Amino acid sequence: MKIALLTCEKLSDLNPEDQKLIPALAKHTIEAKAVIWSDKTINWTDFDYLIFRNTWDYFEKETEFTIWLDQIEKLGIKTLNPIEVIKQNIHKFYLREMEKQGITILPTVFIDKTDNLNLAERIPLHWKKAVIKPAFSAGSYHTEVFEISDIPKINEQYKTIARKKELLLQEFMPQIQTLGETSFIFFNKKFSHCVNKKPVEGDFRVQSQFGGKYNLVQPSQELIEKALKIVHTFQDNLLYARVDGIVIDNDLYVMEIECIEPDLYFNLSEGSLDRFVAAIVELIS
């Protein structure tokens, strides 16, 4: 069994935690190697499975990545997560469908591509601050938080982006700065572990590259069940899913469901890498 652990040029050998998957899978007689998804020299039919791990530049290469996904699909190569899930998950308008299914998401306005971006016409009157970002994005790419009084400036700043990309406009929840963002991590639709991420004082971005602090936490069973309900909205098998949201008064306000290339924080949860490998073995057996 040969598996490609998909990554990007910036992390040609995978990040340090994901590198540990290679010897761990070898114990199950699975030959795994890091492969850059955009490498034109790769013969993808050499692999039995492709596993999306550190493809952290896909949102910067939107057209190229979409064409590549179509190529892999036509070749019939199996992927984890499935291509159909990947195609849905790279575009954050999936949150609109989640909301229709009764999932509580952050208050969000979905903006189609437009030549005449006018946020004043779209933003609810009671919002005091908002966050704007492309629907096809990751890692705070082209993400801004702004006061309502700054709408003219944001309209100008995003008018070119709005012509090319759909946008998400979300109410800024101040709790992100105090309670932080909580990530519920599931392998093969089974709960593994949970991590809370808090931004540095004065910031709203929880990513580690912006100084965010991460801690392993133990959520209530009720919260785990709420997150699991979200995972089960996917009919396909899922090697992994990370449900990100803000927990306020034991309610989970979903920010996103990461099914493509999330950090899974193996370093914070003892045994999590082994659970992940076990999930791979279960799904490819």
C-alpha positions as CSV (number, residue, x, y, z in Angstrom):
1,M,0.0,0.0,0.0
2,K,1.5,3.3,-1.1
3,I,0.1,6.6,0.3
4,A,1.0,10.2,-0.7
5,L,0.8,12.6,2.2
6,L,0.0,15.8,0.3
7,T,1.8,19.0,1.1
8,C,3.0,22.2,-0.5
9,E,6.2,23.7,-1.7
10,K,6.7,25.7,1.5
11,L,6.6,22.5,3.5
12,S,8.0,20.0,1.0
13,D,8.8,17.5,3.8
14,L,5.6,18.1,5.8
15,N,5.5,19.9,9.1
16,P,7.3,18.2,11.9
17,E,4.2,16.7,13.5
18,D,3.0,15.2,10.2
19,Q,6.4,13.8,9.4
20,K,5.8,11.4,12.3
21,L,3.1,9.8,10.3
22,I,5.6,8.1,7.9
23,P,7.2,5.8,10.4
24,A,3.9,5.3,12.2
25,L,2.3,4.1,9.0
26,A,5.3,1.9,8.2
27,K,4.5,-0.2,11.3
28,H,1.3,-1.2,9.4
29,T,3.2,-2.0,6.2
30,I,2.0,1.2,4.6
31,E,4.6,3.1,2.6
32,A,3.9,6.8,3.0
33,K,5.8,9.8,1.6
34,A,5.4,13.5,1.5
35,V,4.4,14.7,-2.0
36,I,3.8,18.3,-3.2
37,W,0.4,18.4,-4.7
38,S,1.5,20.9,-7.4
39,D,4.5,18.9,-8.5
40,K,4.0,18.3,-12.3
41,T,6.5,15.4,-12.3
42,I,4.4,13.2,-10.1
43,N,2.6,10.1,-11.5
44,W,-0.4,10.1,-9.2
45,T,-1.4,6.6,-10.3
46,D,1.6,5.3,-8.4
47,F,-0.4,5.8,-5.2
48,D,-3.2,3.8,-3.8
49,Y,-4.4,6.8,-1.6
50,L,-3.7,10.5,-1.3
51,I,-4.1,12.1,2.1
52,F,-4.5,15.8,2.3
53,R,-2.3,17.2,5.1
54,N,-0.2,20.4,4.5
55,T,-1.6,21.7,1.2
56,W,-1.4,25.2,2.8
57,D,-1.1,27.2,-0.4
58,Y,-4.3,25.9,-2.1
59,F,-6.2,29.2,-1.5
60,E,-3.3,31.2,-3.2
61,K,-3.6,28.9,-6.3
62,E,-7.3,28.6,-6.5
63,T,-7.6,27.8,-10.3
64,E,-4.6,25.5,-10.3
65,F,-5.9,23.6,-7.3
66,T,-9.4,23.2,-8.7
67,I,-8.0,21.8,-12.0
68,W,-5.8,19.4,-10.1
69,L,-8.7,18.1,-8.0
70,D,-10.6,17.5,-11.2
71,Q,-7.6,15.6,-12.6
72,I,-7.3,13.4,-9.5
73,E,-11.1,12.7,-9.7
74,K,-10.9,11.7,-13.3
75,L,-8.0,9.4,-12.6
76,G,-10.1,7.6,-10.0
77,I,-7.5,7.9,-7.3
78,K,-8.9,7.4,-3.8
79,T,-8.4,10.4,-1.4
80,L,-8.9,11.0,2.2
81,N,-10.9,13.0,2.7
82,P,-12.9,12.3,-0.5
83,I,-12.6,14.7,-3.4
84,E,-16.3,15.6,-3.2
85,V,-15.8,16.7,0.4
86,I,-12.7,18.6,-0.4
87,K,-14.4,20.5,-3.3
88,Q,-17.2,21.5,-0.9
89,N,-14.9,22.4,2.0
90,I,-12.6,24.7,0.1
91,H,-15.4,27.2,-0.4
92,K,-16.9,28.6,2.8
93,F,-20.4,29.0,1.4
94,Y,-20.9,25.5,2.7
95,L,-21.7,27.3,6.0
96,R,-24.9,28.5,4.4
97,E,-25.9,24.9,3.8
98,M,-25.0,24.1,7.4
99,E,-27.2,26.9,8.6
100,K,-30.1,25.5,6.6
101,Q,-29.6,22.2,8.3
102,G,-30.1,23.8,11.7
103,I,-26.4,24.3,12.7
104,T,-25.7,27.5,14.6
105,I,-23.0,29.4,12.8
106,L,-21.6,32.9,13.4
107,P,-24.0,35.5,12.0
108,T,-22.9,35.6,8.4
109,V,-23.8,37.4,5.2
110,F,-22.8,35.6,2.0
111,I,-21.8,37.9,-0.8
112,D,-21.6,36.7,-4.4
113,K,-19.0,38.1,-6.9
114,T,-19.9,41.7,-7.7
115,D,-18.7,44.7,-9.6
116,N,-20.5,47.0,-7.1
117,L,-19.5,46.1,-3.6
118,N,-21.6,48.1,-1.1
119,L,-21.4,46.6,2.4
120,A,-23.7,49.3,3.8
121,E,-26.5,47.7,1.9
122,R,-25.7,44.2,3.2
123,I,-24.6,44.6,6.8
124,P,-27.2,44.2,9.6
125,L,-27.9,47.5,11.4
126,H,-27.2,46.1,14.9
127,W,-23.7,44.9,14.1
128,K,-21.0,47.1,15.6
129,K,-17.9,45.4,14.1
130,A,-17.5,42.9,11.3
131,V,-15.0,40.5,9.7
132,I,-14.7,40.2,6.0
133,K,-12.8,37.5,4.1
134,P,-12.9,35.5,0.8
135,A,-15.0,32.4,0.7
136,F,-12.0,30.6,-0.8
137,S,-9.4,31.2,1.8
138,A,-7.5,30.0,4.9
139,G,-5.2,31.2,7.7
140,S,-6.6,34.8,7.8
141,Y,-5.9,35.3,4.1
142,H,-7.3,38.7,3.0
143,T,-9.2,38.8,6.4
144,E,-10.0,42.1,8.0
145,V,-11.9,43.1,11.1
146,F,-13.5,46.6,10.9
147,E,-15.8,49.1,12.6
148,I,-19.0,49.9,10.8
149,S,-17.7,53.5,10.4
150,D,-14.9,52.1,8.2
151,I,-17.3,50.6,5.6
152,P,-16.3,53.1,2.8
153,K,-12.6,52.2,3.3
154,I,-13.4,48.4,3.3
155,N,-15.5,48.8,0.2
156,E,-12.6,50.4,-1.6
157,Q,-10.1,47.9,-0.2
158,Y,-12.2,44.8,-1.3
159,K,-13.8,46.0,-4.5
160,T,-11.2,44.3,-6.7
161,I,-11.3,41.1,-4.6
162,A,-15.1,41.1,-4.8
163,R,-15.0,41.0,-8.6
164,K,-13.0,37.8,-8.5
165,K,-14.1,36.0,-5.3
166,E,-17.2,35.5,-3.2
167,L,-17.0,37.0,0.2
168,L,-18.1,36.2,3.8
169,L,-19.2,39.0,6.0
170,Q,-19.4,37.9,9.7
171,E,-20.4,39.7,12.8
172,F,-17.3,40.2,15.0
173,M,-17.8,38.3,18.3
174,P,-15.7,40.0,21.0
175,Q,-15.6,36.7,22.8
176,I,-13.0,35.5,20.3
177,Q,-10.6,37.8,22.2
178,T,-11.4,36.5,25.7
179,L,-12.8,32.9,25.3
180,G,-10.9,32.2,22.1
181,E,-11.7,29.7,19.4
182,T,-12.3,26.0,20.3
183,S,-11.4,23.2,17.9
184,F,-13.1,19.8,18.2
185,I,-11.1,17.1,16.4
186,F,-12.6,13.9,15.0
187,F,-10.9,10.9,13.3
188,N,-13.2,8.6,11.3
189,K,-16.1,10.5,13.0
190,K,-14.9,9.6,16.5
191,F,-14.0,12.4,18.9
192,S,-10.2,12.5,19.5
193,H,-9.3,15.7,21.4
194,C,-10.1,19.4,21.7
195,V,-7.9,22.5,21.6
196,N,-8.6,26.1,22.7
197,K,-6.8,28.9,20.8
198,K,-6.6,32.4,22.1
199,P,-5.1,35.5,20.3
200,V,-2.6,37.8,21.7
201,E,-4.0,40.8,23.5
202,G,-5.5,43.3,21.0
203,D,-5.6,40.8,18.1
204,F,-8.4,38.6,16.8
205,R,-6.4,36.1,14.9
206,V,-5.8,32.8,16.8
207,Q,-3.2,31.3,14.4
208,S,0.1,30.5,15.9
209,Q,2.0,32.6,13.3
210,F,0.2,35.6,14.8
211,G,1.1,34.7,18.3
212,G,-2.0,32.6,19.2
213,K,-1.7,30.4,22.3
214,Y,-3.0,26.8,22.2
215,N,-4.1,24.6,25.0
216,L,-5.6,21.1,25.2
217,V,-9.0,21.3,26.9
218,Q,-11.7,18.8,27.9
219,P,-15.1,19.9,26.7
220,S,-18.4,18.6,28.2
221,Q,-20.0,15.6,26.6
222,E,-22.9,17.9,25.6
223,L,-20.5,20.1,23.5
224,I,-18.8,17.0,22.0
225,E,-22.3,15.8,20.9
226,K,-23.0,19.1,19.3
227,A,-19.8,19.0,17.4
228,L,-20.4,15.4,16.4
229,K,-23.8,16.3,15.1
230,I,-22.1,18.7,12.7
231,V,-19.6,16.0,11.6
232,H,-22.5,13.7,10.9
233,T,-24.0,16.1,8.4
234,F,-21.4,14.7,6.0
235,Q,-22.6,11.4,4.4
236,D,-19.1,10.4,3.3
237,N,-16.4,8.8,5.3
238,L,-14.1,11.4,6.9
239,L,-10.6,10.6,8.0
240,Y,-10.6,13.8,9.9
241,A,-12.8,16.8,10.6
242,R,-12.1,19.8,12.8
243,V,-15.0,21.8,14.0
244,D,-13.9,25.3,14.9
245,G,-16.2,27.7,16.8
246,I,-16.7,29.9,19.8
247,V,-18.3,28.3,22.9
248,I,-20.6,30.8,24.6
249,D,-22.7,29.7,27.6
250,N,-22.3,26.0,26.5
251,D,-23.5,26.8,23.0
252,L,-21.2,26.2,20.0
253,Y,-21.2,29.0,17.3
254,V,-19.5,27.4,14.3
255,M,-16.9,29.3,12.4
256,E,-15.9,26.6,10.1
257,I,-15.6,22.8,9.6
258,E,-12.1,22.0,8.4
259,C,-12.0,18.9,6.2
260,I,-9.1,19.6,3.9
261,E,-5.8,20.5,5.6
262,P,-6.3,21.4,9.2
263,D,-3.6,21.3,11.9
264,L,-4.6,18.4,14.1
265,Y,-2.4,19.4,17.1
266,F,-0.8,15.9,17.5
267,N,1.8,17.6,19.8
268,L,-0.9,18.7,22.3
269,S,-2.8,15.4,22.7
270,E,-1.0,12.3,23.8
271,G,-2.0,9.3,21.6
272,S,-3.7,11.5,19.0
273,L,-1.2,10.6,16.2
274,D,-1.8,6.9,16.9
275,R,-5.6,7.4,16.8
276,F,-5.2,9.1,13.5
277,V,-3.1,6.3,12.0
278,A,-5.6,3.8,13.3
279,A,-8.3,5.7,11.5
280,I,-6.3,5.6,8.2
281,V,-5.9,1.8,8.6
282,E,-9.7,1.4,9.3
283,L,-10.6,3.4,6.2
284,I,-8.2,1.8,3.7
285,S,-8.6,-1.8,4.9
